[in-house]
Amino acid sequence: LQLDQATPDQLREWDNQLQQDYEAIVAKKLSLDLTRGKPSADQLDLSDALDGILKGNYRAEDGTDTRNYGGLDGLPEAKRLGADLMCVPAENILVGGNSSLTLMHQTMLTAYSFGLNGAESAWENTIEPKVICPVPGYDRHFTVCEQLGISMITVPMTAEGPDMDAVEALIESDSSIRGLWCVPRFSNPTGVVYSDKTVERIAKLGQIAHRDFRVFWDNAYAVHHLDAQAPELTSIFAATRRHGTEDSVLQFASTSKITHAGAGVAFMAASTSNLAGLKQYLSACTIGPDKVNQLRHAHFLPNREALLEHMQKHAALLQPRFAAVLKALEENFADTCLGSWETPRGGYFVSFDTRPGCAREIVRLAAEAGVKLTPAGATFPYGEDPEDRNIRIAPSVPSIEEVVGAMEVFVVCVKLASVRRALAAQG
Ligand SMILES: Cc1ncc(COP(=O)(O)O)c(C=O)c1O
């Protein structure tokens, strides 16, 4: 469909044909779901050995009885698991409860209300603290800012990570900028791995930004590659050490998409000073995290080799689902003007950009044909995609056959919405 060269008659003919295809699909009364970036039941099964792994021995290696209170920053062996996951020294790790999103929320709340470096460092001392959000991005990051009343400024994502010219220009021109959200490996949703150059530039932001500026480096997909040749991520920890900016970066990760998504272990990696700031806040919230679960995870994933081996089993389940999505996109949209996408080498999503003004209509058409997609706009702050273009596809939960079926619907909806939009534009 070469929409831009088409005559009105040609467009009307396509519209009629696609309408028939669409009606045939609606008649099938499908019920498929591509919305949720969560592991399938088969993936969860991979970690069922966690149950009972302690065989009644609740002692950690330092003698701690994990059943009892205490241990605000985590067991030594759980810190090593975090270190294996994030490639940072274990002494820089804090081990939390089951959710890294909770840790990110608590850390941003601490930075905002109490200060990570004493009361005078609290962001709320500034009239309008702002956080930079690369878009499209992870909706829950935006919700954290929205809930805390922190203004968000968007910058575009590129194939190498956030547009760093834009990020640096903002930080240089606006001293109220206090944060930057990043998903550096297999970004949610674009799947991009930040290039070495981007990591280096982010590590240097601490030299030009306000003292209380923090990068929220959410490495949710640190080891979640679909193939062994997927690009690695340069260590931002090492880069900040080289540039003397250790305090400017806070790293997060969890085992949510490694073991049991709702019953995993979350980690934060940060400088001693930042860890102290967060611990002061945490000590008012809890007497300690679930150390029994930390110990179970440390036994289940005793070193980085075990971790990577385990992740290969996830990749074997995920890879064919991603292949089915990409095959449908390539067969139908390669070398067309109907949409563009990145080919992710890991993570949980494929991000598809439609022609401007089509995303909402495609999601609506797909829903009426029984295929649920993430609401258009969800990948932007306040749910507002200014160009109405981005759609996030999450293929991990449905079976391969279901992914193939859902993509057939998606393809027809993209074509139909695009043709109708072109017709409307011609008046
Ligand atoms: C980028 C990103 N960060 C964090 C999370 C949630 O992590 P957790 O389960 O550790 O709270 C997700 C889940 O989809 C995610 O995509």
Ligand as a Chemical Component Dictionary entry (heavy atoms), coordinates in Angstrom:
data_LIG
# 
_chem_comp.id                   LIG 
_chem_comp.type                 NON-POLYMER 
_chem_comp.pdbx_formal_charge   0 
_chem_comp.three_letter_code    LIG 
# 
loop_
_chem_comp_atom.comp_id 
_chem_comp_atom.atom_id 
_chem_comp_atom.alt_atom_id 
_chem_comp_atom.type_symbol 
_chem_comp_atom.charge 
_chem_comp_atom.model_Cartn_x 
_chem_comp_atom.model_Cartn_y 
_chem_comp_atom.model_Cartn_z 
_chem_comp_atom.pdbx_ordinal 
LIG C1 C1 C 0 11.481 -1.252 32.736 1  
LIG C2 C2 C 0 10.818 -1.964 33.864 2  
LIG N1 N1 N 0 11.178 -1.699 35.128 3  
LIG C3 C3 C 0 10.609 -2.312 36.164 4  
LIG C4 C4 C 0 9.609  -3.248 35.981 5  
LIG C5 C5 C 0 8.980  -3.876 37.187 6  
LIG O1 O1 O 0 9.949  -4.474 37.939 7  
LIG P1 P1 P 0 9.623  -5.160 39.344 8  
LIG O2 O2 O 0 8.796  -6.345 39.070 9  
LIG O3 O3 O 0 10.968 -5.496 39.882 10 
LIG O4 O4 O 0 8.909  -4.153 40.201 11 
LIG C6 C6 C 0 9.201  -3.553 34.689 12 
LIG C7 C7 C 0 8.112  -4.526 34.482 13 
LIG O5 O5 O 0 7.557  -4.658 33.429 14 
LIG C8 C8 C 0 9.814  -2.897 33.598 15 
LIG O6 O6 O 0 9.458  -3.141 32.336 16 
# 
loop_
_chem_comp_bond.comp_id 
_chem_comp_bond.atom_id_1 
_chem_comp_bond.atom_id_2 
_chem_comp_bond.value_order 
_chem_comp_bond.pdbx_ordinal 
LIG C1 C2 SING 1  
LIG C2 N1 SING 2  
LIG C2 C8 DOUB 3  
LIG N1 C3 DOUB 4  
LIG C3 C4 SING 5  
LIG C4 C5 SING 6  
LIG C4 C6 DOUB 7  
LIG C5 O1 SING 8  
LIG O1 P1 SING 9  
LIG P1 O2 DOUB 10 
LIG P1 O3 SING 11 
LIG P1 O4 SING 12 
LIG C6 C7 SING 13 
LIG C6 C8 SING 14 
LIG C7 O5 DOUB 15 
LIG C8 O6 SING 16 
# 
